[in-house]
């Protein structure tokens, strides 16, 4: 057998034993497994405790004008989603492992919401340690979409200043302390980070310059997706080959796509059922029937409080919340 697969539900001790049986394995002959669970990540009931090795995601921004306007009835409703998601993430992550959240403050109808600060407090309350924050800088050309500074150009007087935002935050949390001696030597070798890539692209800085996915891009309609480069860096920096990467807000499937590319297994939660085709297309599983290749699975949560929904219900929810607001 020239490949290994870590089935979801296999503990880390078993994982180490499996890896140990493949001293001569390489990253080119590994078979990986990817599972999409259509349901609300406020409950990750399908996953056992301490299953995943890394979580990276970008929750929907609170009522963002382009993608989520009117989606959440109140800010407290939004924070409630983050609280349950953080608690479940802490439960399913292994000790010592990393949770990464791409999120930022939002200006909605003239009110600035402190989402970064609140997210940090929520994850700390869930049991995480606040480890670091990376600032993601988008290209200057992105300003053509968001011209808040134009207010001052029309009214060149004090008190009319609103800066254009080119930045987002990548917040890094950790569950306890990581045991560096727990990783088999062969796995360490296969997961080695390219030092030239690390230095040339300035991964070592707290400012990462990455081109964002523009609204209306193919496969990203009604989805505020982060660029491939974001999960690529995070997965390389905080997980080992053959481990399980979790994205509770999978969206179009960017994290799963990169996890597959980097020979990690992945699990994604997505509440909108209509996105299956988009996810399959992005991850390379649209017309996928070869038994010898990576595994792709779909699971649906059809009933209960945290079941999946469709786009029609999302749009109706936005309209209802806008009327009540």
C-alpha positions as CSV (number, residue, x, y, z in Angstrom):
1,X,0.0,0.0,0.0
2,X,1.7,3.2,-1.2
3,X,-0.6,5.8,0.5
4,X,-2.1,6.5,3.9
5,X,-5.5,7.8,4.8
6,X,-6.4,9.0,8.3
7,X,-10.1,8.3,8.7
8,X,-12.0,11.0,10.6
9,X,-12.4,9.7,14.2
10,X,-8.9,8.2,14.4
11,X,-7.1,9.5,17.4
12,X,-3.7,11.0,17.4
13,X,-1.9,8.0,19.0
14,X,-3.4,5.8,16.2
15,X,-2.3,8.4,13.7
16,X,1.3,8.3,14.9
17,X,1.2,4.5,14.7
18,X,-0.1,4.7,11.1
19,X,2.5,7.2,10.1
20,X,5.2,5.1,11.7
21,X,4.3,2.2,9.4
22,X,5.3,4.2,6.4
23,X,8.9,5.1,6.9
24,X,9.4,5.5,3.1
25,X,6.2,7.4,2.3
26,X,6.4,10.7,0.5
27,X,3.9,13.5,-0.1
28,X,3.2,12.4,-3.7
29,X,1.6,9.1,-2.8
30,X,-0.7,10.2,0.0
31,X,-4.4,9.8,-0.3
32,X,-6.4,12.5,1.6
33,X,-10.0,12.6,2.7
34,X,-12.3,15.7,2.5
35,X,-15.7,16.0,4.0
36,X,-18.3,18.8,3.7
37,X,-21.1,18.8,6.3
38,X,-24.0,21.0,5.3
39,X,-25.3,22.4,8.6
40,X,-24.7,25.2,11.0
41,X,-21.3,25.1,12.8
42,X,-22.9,26.4,16.0
43,X,-23.1,22.7,16.6
44,X,-20.4,20.4,15.3
45,X,-22.1,17.3,16.7
46,X,-20.7,15.1,13.9
47,X,-17.2,15.5,15.2
48,X,-15.7,13.8,18.3
49,X,-13.6,15.7,20.8
50,X,-10.0,16.5,20.0
51,X,-10.2,15.4,16.4
52,X,-8.8,18.3,14.4
53,X,-5.2,19.6,14.2
54,X,-5.9,23.1,12.9
55,X,-8.9,25.4,12.4
56,X,-8.8,28.3,9.9
57,X,-11.9,30.2,8.8
58,X,-13.5,33.5,8.0
59,X,-16.9,33.9,9.6
60,X,-19.5,36.1,7.7
61,X,-18.8,39.7,8.6
62,X,-21.6,41.4,10.6
63,X,-24.1,42.7,8.0
64,X,-21.3,43.7,5.6
65,X,-22.8,45.8,2.8
66,X,-21.5,43.7,-0.1
67,X,-22.3,40.2,1.0
68,X,-24.2,39.9,4.3
69,X,-26.3,43.1,4.5
70,X,-29.2,42.5,6.9
71,X,-28.1,38.8,7.5
72,X,-28.0,39.2,11.3
73,X,-30.9,40.7,13.1
74,X,-28.7,42.3,15.8
75,X,-25.0,42.5,16.8
76,X,-25.8,40.4,19.8
77,X,-27.1,37.7,17.4
78,X,-23.9,37.8,15.5
79,X,-21.8,37.5,18.7
80,X,-24.0,34.6,19.8
81,X,-22.9,32.7,16.6
82,X,-19.3,33.4,17.4
83,X,-19.6,32.2,20.9
84,X,-21.1,28.8,20.0
85,X,-18.6,28.4,17.1
86,X,-15.7,29.2,19.4
87,X,-16.9,26.8,22.0
88,X,-17.3,24.0,19.5
89,X,-13.9,24.7,17.9
90,X,-12.2,24.4,21.3
91,X,-13.9,21.1,21.8
92,X,-12.9,19.5,18.5
93,X,-9.3,20.8,18.4
94,X,-6.5,18.8,19.9
95,X,-4.5,20.1,22.8
96,X,-1.8,22.6,21.8
97,X,-3.3,23.3,18.4
98,X,-4.1,26.5,16.6
99,X,-7.4,28.3,15.7
100,X,-7.1,31.1,13.1
101,X,-9.9,33.6,12.5
102,X,-9.9,36.1,9.6
103,X,-12.2,38.8,10.7
104,X,-12.4,42.6,11.1
105,X,-14.4,45.5,12.6
106,X,-17.4,46.6,10.5
107,X,-19.0,50.0,9.9
108,X,-22.7,49.5,9.4
109,X,-25.1,52.4,9.0
110,X,-22.7,54.8,10.6
111,X,-21.8,52.5,13.6
112,X,-18.4,50.9,14.0
113,X,-18.6,47.5,15.6
114,X,-15.5,46.2,17.6
115,X,-15.6,42.7,16.2
116,X,-11.9,42.0,16.6
117,X,-11.9,42.9,20.3
118,X,-15.1,40.9,20.9
119,X,-13.8,37.9,19.0
120,X,-10.7,37.8,21.1
121,X,-12.8,38.0,24.3
122,X,-15.1,35.2,23.1
123,X,-12.3,32.8,22.2
124,X,-10.5,33.5,25.5
125,X,-13.8,32.8,27.3
126,X,-14.0,29.5,25.3
127,X,-10.6,28.5,26.7
128,X,-8.2,29.6,24.1
129,X,-5.0,31.6,24.6
130,X,-4.6,34.7,22.4
131,X,-1.4,34.0,20.6
132,X,-0.9,36.6,17.9
133,X,-2.5,38.9,15.3
134,X,-1.5,39.3,11.7
135,X,-2.6,42.3,9.7
136,X,-3.6,41.5,6.1
137,X,-3.0,44.4,3.7
138,X,-4.9,44.4,0.4
139,X,-3.6,46.1,-2.8
140,X,-4.1,49.8,-3.1
141,X,-6.3,49.2,-6.1
142,X,-9.0,47.8,-3.8
143,X,-9.8,51.4,-2.9
144,X,-11.8,51.7,-6.2
145,X,-14.4,49.6,-4.5
146,X,-14.5,51.3,-1.1
147,X,-14.2,55.1,-1.4
148,X,-15.1,56.2,2.1
149,X,-12.4,59.0,1.8
150,X,-14.5,60.6,-1.0
151,X,-16.7,62.1,1.7
152,X,-13.9,64.5,2.6
153,X,-13.2,65.3,-1.1
154,X,-16.8,66.4,-1.4
155,X,-16.6,68.2,1.9
156,X,-13.0,69.3,2.5
157,X,-13.5,70.4,6.1
158,X,-12.7,68.9,9.6
159,X,-14.8,66.0,10.9
160,X,-15.6,64.6,7.4
161,X,-12.7,62.2,7.4
162,X,-13.4,58.5,7.0
163,X,-10.4,56.4,5.9
164,X,-10.6,53.7,3.2
165,X,-9.9,50.3,4.8
166,X,-7.3,48.2,3.1
167,X,-6.7,46.0,6.2
168,X,-8.2,42.9,7.7
169,X,-7.1,40.9,10.8
170,X,-5.9,37.3,11.1
171,X,-6.3,36.4,14.8
172,X,-4.4,33.4,16.1
173,X,-5.4,31.4,19.1
174,X,-4.0,28.3,20.8
175,X,-5.5,25.6,22.9
176,X,-3.0,24.9,25.6
177,X,0.6,24.0,24.9
178,X,1.9,22.0,21.9
179,X,4.1,19.0,22.4
180,X,6.8,19.4,19.8
181,X,8.1,15.9,20.5
182,X,4.7,14.3,19.5
183,X,5.4,14.5,15.8
184,X,7.2,11.6,14.1
185,X,10.5,12.5,12.4
186,X,9.3,11.5,9.0
187,X,6.2,13.7,9.3
188,X,8.4,16.6,10.3
189,X,10.6,16.1,7.3
190,X,7.6,16.0,4.9
191,X,6.2,19.1,6.5
192,X,9.3,21.2,6.3
193,X,8.6,24.9,5.5
194,X,10.5,26.3,2.5
195,X,12.8,28.9,4.2
196,X,13.2,30.8,0.9
197,X,9.4,31.1,0.5
198,X,9.2,32.2,4.2
199,X,11.7,34.9,3.8
200,X,11.0,36.1,0.2
201,X,7.3,36.5,0.9
202,X,7.8,38.0,4.4
203,X,5.8,35.5,6.3
204,X,7.8,36.4,9.4
205,X,6.1,39.8,9.6
206,X,2.9,40.8,11.3
207,X,1.9,42.5,8.0
208,X,1.0,40.2,5.2
209,X,0.4,41.8,1.8
210,X,-2.0,39.5,-0.2
211,X,-4.3,40.2,-3.1
212,X,-8.0,39.8,-2.1
213,X,-10.7,38.0,-4.0
214,X,-12.8,40.7,-5.6
215,X,-16.6,40.7,-5.4
216,X,-18.1,39.0,-8.4
217,X,-15.2,36.8,-9.0
218,X,-16.0,33.3,-10.5
219,X,-17.2,30.8,-7.9
220,X,-17.5,33.6,-5.3
221,X,-21.0,35.1,-6.0
222,X,-22.6,36.0,-2.7
223,X,-19.5,34.7,-0.9
224,X,-16.9,36.8,0.8
225,X,-14.0,34.4,0.2
226,X,-10.4,34.9,1.4
227,X,-7.6,34.4,-1.1
228,X,-5.8,31.0,-1.5
229,X,-2.7,32.5,-0.1
230,X,-4.2,33.0,3.4
231,X,-5.0,29.3,4.2
232,X,-1.9,28.3,2.3
233,X,0.3,30.2,4.7
234,X,-1.7,29.2,7.8
235,X,-1.8,25.5,6.9
236,X,1.9,25.4,6.1
237,X,2.8,27.2,9.3
238,X,0.5,25.4,11.8
239,X,-0.1,21.9,10.6
240,X,1.7,18.8,9.5
241,X,1.2,16.7,6.4
242,X,-1.6,14.1,6.9
243,X,-3.4,16.1,9.6
244,X,-7.0,17.3,9.7
245,X,-7.8,21.0,8.9
246,X,-11.2,22.3,9.9
247,X,-13.1,25.2,8.4
248,X,-16.4,25.8,10.1
249,X,-17.5,28.5,7.6
250,X,-16.4,26.8,4.4
251,X,-18.1,29.0,1.9
252,X,-16.8,28.2,-1.6
253,X,-14.2,25.7,-0.3
254,X,-10.9,27.7,-0.4
255,X,-9.6,26.1,2.8
256,X,-10.5,22.6,1.5
257,X,-8.9,23.3,-1.8
258,X,-5.6,24.3,-0.2
259,X,-5.6,21.5,2.4
260,X,-5.9,19.0,-0.4
261,X,-3.1,20.6,-2.3
262,X,-0.9,20.5,0.8
263,X,-1.7,16.8,1.5
264,X,-3.9,17.5,4.6
265,X,-7.3,16.0,5.3
266,X,-10.1,18.5,5.7
267,X,-13.6,19.0,7.2
268,X,-15.8,21.9,6.3
269,X,-19.1,23.1,7.6
270,X,-21.3,25.2,5.3
271,X,-24.8,26.3,6.2
272,X,-25.9,27.1,2.6
273,X,-26.8,23.8,0.8
274,X,-26.7,25.4,-2.7
275,X,-23.0,25.7,-2.5
276,X,-22.2,22.1,-3.1
277,X,-21.4,22.5,-6.8
278,X,-19.2,25.5,-6.2
279,X,-17.3,23.7,-3.5
280,X,-16.9,20.6,-5.7
281,X,-15.6,22.8,-8.6
282,X,-13.2,24.8,-6.5
283,X,-11.7,21.7,-4.8
284,X,-11.5,19.6,-7.9
285,X,-14.2,17.1,-7.0
286,X,-16.9,18.2,-9.5
287,X,-16.6,15.2,-11.8
288,X,-14.7,12.9,-9.6
289,X,-15.1,9.2,-9.9
290,X,-11.6,7.8,-9.7
291,X,-11.3,5.4,-6.7
292,X,-7.6,5.7,-6.6
293,X,-7.7,9.4,-5.9
294,X,-8.5,11.5,-2.8
295,X,-11.9,11.0,-1.1
296,X,-14.7,13.5,-1.0
297,X,-17.8,13.1,1.1
298,X,-21.0,15.0,1.7
299,X,-23.1,14.9,4.8
300,X,-26.3,16.7,5.4
301,X,-28.0,17.9,8.6
302,X,-31.6,18.1,7.4
303,X,-33.4,18.6,10.6
304,X,-33.0,20.3,13.9
305,X,-32.1,23.8,15.1
306,X,-28.8,23.9,13.3
307,X,-29.8,22.3,10.0
308,X,-28.7,23.7,6.6
309,X,-30.6,26.3,4.7
310,X,-30.8,27.4,1.1
311,X,-30.1,30.7,-0.7
312,X,-33.8,31.6,-0.9
313,X,-34.1,31.4,2.8
314,X,-31.0,33.5,3.2
315,X,-32.4,36.3,1.0
316,X,-35.7,36.1,2.8
317,X,-34.0,36.4,6.2
318,X,-32.1,39.5,5.0
319,X,-35.4,41.1,3.9
320,X,-37.1,40.3,7.1
321,X,-34.3,41.6,9.2
322,X,-34.1,44.8,7.2
323,X,-37.8,45.5,7.7
324,X,-37.7,44.8,11.4
325,X,-34.6,47.0,11.7
